[in-house]
Amino acid sequence: MPHPNLPVRTTASDERGAAMPVPGVHASSLRTIGGTPLVRLGRLVPEGAADVLVKVEGGNPTGSYKDRMALAIVEGAERRGVLRPGQRVVEYTGGSTGSSLAFVCAVKGYPLSLVSSDAFAPEKLRTMRAFGADVTVLPSEGGRITPGLFVRMREEVERIVERDGAFWTDQFHNTDALTGYAELGREILGQAGADGVTVDVFCAGVGTGGMFAGVSAALRAGGLERAVALEPASSPTLTAGTAGPHRVEGIATGIVPPLLTHGPFDEALTVDEEEARRLALPLARQEGVFTGTSGALNVAGALRLAREAGVGHTVVTVAPDSGLKYLTGDLYTD
């Protein structure tokens, strides 16, 4: 089924010879957000386990599902009149939100200030600057992601708001994010339903909580039985109430995010960070799913839940971004 934003003008053939819609000309690159594939894993799922489907979000314009959130937040602020033409936008970010906001603000003509850290992939920092954002990089504790780092980043954003009168997108509290992610959930329902598949279990890591909340709420409308929040075992905030340092970008910020209350989880599960990192290479080499640290952790959690659920059930998770963002580090080294 074609994405609703994409006009169809002709067809091509996929590897099975079936007709596929080919979009016409887009009025804006913002119209290319979404419509990403849902892929069934074939080689990493053990015998006797449930099917595992992965929503592969690396095909969004900046290679991340955060494009959905950034567009929804900016357009929501425009509709309410709280973001004026030419006003500066500001946010603190681990990288993908910043890249997505930089893309959206570049197209729409808003100046953008971002606060990030050297704890995050340099590819992300370069992408923010490539789209024209001003980027402030705060030093981390030995390259680790810690709760204190997010406190310092937030304080820097508050200074920029006071100095420049900037509009703070406030991704941890902004419910407009749910609008963008609900569409992701509806896409999953439509794609699974087209193959006669019912989604039984959804699992994903939690950062701002917006994606988990938006997607799980949409899936529950389609009969979802179980929503499982994932986090690294080294920072078990949801499962044990404690936070710790880790290297899984985009999740486990050391708090229970407010947006999570809009799509509450049935349970939380910890995943060993090293187990997840070891999965990244076989996930790429055996399944062709090329993603980052949080994507590998999501799939590791999904495989565990698939073994529990057994044959006849379906577990869905998300590969949030492209592995191209992680080539500088050690994730893809043998």
Protein Blocks (a to p, Z undefined) as FASTA:
>chain_A
ZZfklccfbdcddfkopacddddddfbfklmggjiacdddfklpcghiacdddddfklpm
nopaklmmmmmmmmmmmmnopacghiacddddfhlmmmmmmmmmmmnopacdddddfkbc
fklmmmmmmnopacdddddeehiacfklmmmmmmmmmmmmmmnopacfklmlmmklmmmm
mmmmmmmmmmmmmnopacfbdcdddfklmmmmmmmmmmmmnopabdcddddfklcfklno
pacddfbehianopacfklmmmccfbdcdddfklmmmmmmmmmmmnopacdfklmmmmmm
mmmmmmmnoghiacddddfbafklmmmmmmlcZZ
